[in-house]
Amino acid sequence: CLQGISQLPKLVILELQVQQNHLGAASCLQLSSFLPNTLTSLHLELGINPIGDAGVEAFSFPASLQTLHLGLSHCQFTAAAIHNVGRWFKESPKLTQFTFHAAFNRLHGKNQWATLATNMPPMKSLQQVKLDITECRLGDAELEEIGRAFKEATQLHQFKLIATHNAISSGLSGLVTDWAQFKAVSLSVGFNKVSSSNLVHFLEVLKQHATSFNLAWKVVDLGLQFNQITDVDCTKLCDAVVGDVALPALKLDVSHNMLTETGRGAFVVMAEKAFDCGNQMHLVLASKHKAQNS
């Protein structure tokens, strides 16, 4: 089958769904060798295959590639292999869209992510990124390096980060600084350790960058379900968003947290104050209760 692919000289779009097929590192090497150098779009799903670090290392992609969707969830690789992401961008400098599903792998390790951040190329063509690192044992240290890794993608319009079921708390604020030039940012960080004070600080940093006209964000979607948000510090929410400054349209989901009526009331007041200042906010307080301003 793979050899047949290599015999299609003008192939530009390829999608392969080979999940749960007992594939290993050798299969990844063979697959890469058969990819034609005319490909512009590759959608490869390899989830639930024991490819390990060696399999990630074996991947190589053609220079013609513009869209890459790589599904490697449940593939038994570690952070020791994550530096290869930088190599892929060097091999395929024309990439405009990059989707990487790496959920349910053991990707904790600040030093390994720092190596990736240090060696990432400029990525001048990159416009959209979706990174799924669900349940990968990551904390603020790794998140900081992820922020640095994509910092130089100056043409990026949209970044969607799915990082649920990890140990993230204060690291979100750093992403505002590193990714200030992006247009739209979606951060799905449910089931982490984000507290009310962490959220307030995130909003304060957002406001600081907007005030200094150093923020290109137009839309930010922040999912904080099942975190550690309580009534504590909720009185500081209004100050974090009120002011004579245009903030990005904000969708904030804090449902399934430990808020009482007092805390939920503080969030509603924050949304109302943001609306009075001419800003847009969509607030989700509970699974069936929404307060929306636009």
C-alpha positions, 0 to 999 in steps of 0.5 A, spaced: 500 500 500 505 504 501 509 503 495 503 504 491 503 511 494 510 513 492 508 511 485 503 517 484 508 522 482 503 528 482 499 526 489 498 532 493 493 530 498 494 524 502 490 522 508 491 515 512 487 512 518 491 507 521 490 507 528 490 501 533 494 497 528 500 495 532 505 499 528 512 501 531 518 505 529 520 501 523 513 502 520 514 510 521 520 510 517 517 506 512 512 511 511 516 517 511 520 514 505 514 513 501 511 520 502 512 523 495 515 530 494 509 533 491 505 533 497 502 539 500 497 536 505 498 530 509 493 527 514 496 522 518 492 518 524 497 513 528 493 513 535 494 507 539 500 504 536 506 503 540 511 507 536 515 510 542 520 515 541 524 512 536 517 512 531 517 520 532 524 520 531 523 516 524 518 521 521 520 526 516 516 530 511 517 533 504 519 540 503 512 541 499 508 540 505 503 546 507 498 542 511 500 537 516 495 533 521 499 528 525 495 524 530 499 521 535 495 520 541 496 514 546 503 512 542 508 511 548 513 516 546 516 521 551 518 528 552 525 526 549 522 526 542 519 532 542 525 536 539 523 533 533 517 538 532 522 543 530 526 538 525 519 537 522 518 545 521 525 545 518 524 540 513 517 543 511 518 551 511 512 552 507 507 549 513 501 554 514 497 549 518 499 544 523 495 540 528 499 535 533 495 530 537 499 528 542 495 526 548 496 521 553 503 521 552 509 522 557 511 529 555 513 532 562 520 535 562 522 542 562 529 541 559 526 537 553 521 542 551 526 548 552 530 544 547 525 544 542 524 552 544 531 553 543 531 550 536 525 552 533 526 555 526 522 562 524 516 559 521 514 565 517 509 561 513 505 558 519 498 561 520 494 556 524 496 551 530 492 546 534 496 542 539 493 537 543 497 535 550 491 532 554 493 528 560 501 529 558 503 530 566 505 537 564 505 543 569 507 551 568 514 549 566 513 545 560 507 550 558 512 556 559 517 553 554 511 551 549 510 559 549 517 560 547 517 555 542 512 558 538 513 565 539 517 567 533 511 565 528 509 572 527 504 570 521 500 566 526 493 567 526 490 562 530 493 558 536 488 552 539 491 549 545 488 543 549 491 542 555 486 538 560 488 534 565 495 536 567 498 540 573 497 547 570 496 553 575 500 560 573 503 559 567 497 561 562 499 569 564 506 567 560 502 565 554 499 572 553 506 575 553 509 570 548 503 570 543 501 577 544 502 578 536 497 572 535 490 574 532 486 569 536 487 564 542 483 558 544 486 555 551 482 549 553 485 548 560 480 544 564 481 539 570 488 543 572 490 547 578 488 554 576 486 558 582 482 565 582 488 569 583 491 565 577 485 568 573 486 575 575 493 575 574 492 572 567 486 578 566 491 583 568 497 581 564 492 581 558 489 588 560 497 591 561 498 588 554 492 591 551 493 598 554 500 598 551 498 597 544 502 590 544 496 585 543 494 583 537 489 578 540 482 579 537 478 573 540 480 569 546 477 563 548 479 560 555 476 554 558 477 553 565 472 548 567 474 543 573 479 547 576 480 551 583 477 557 582 473 559 588 470 566 591 477 568 593 480 574 589 473 574 585 473 582 588 479 583 584 476 581 577 473 588 575 479 591 576 482 586 571 478 588 566 475 595 567 479 601 564 479 605 557 482 600 553 479 595 548 480 588 550 479 582 545 473 579 545 473 574 551 469 567 552 470 565 559 468 558 562 469 557 569 463 552 570 464 546 575 468 550 580 468 551 587 464 558 586 458 560 591 453 565 589 458 571 591 463 568 587 458 567 581 455 574 582 462 577 582 463 574 575 457 577 573 459 584 575 465 583 571 462 581 565 457 587 566 463 592 567 466 589 561 460 591 557 460 598 559 467 599 557 465 597 550 468 590 551 465 583 549 465 577 554 461 571 554 461 568 561 459 561 562 458 560 570 455 553 570 453 547 565 446 550 564 447 557 566 450 563 561 451 570 562 452 573 555 454 580 553 456 582 546 
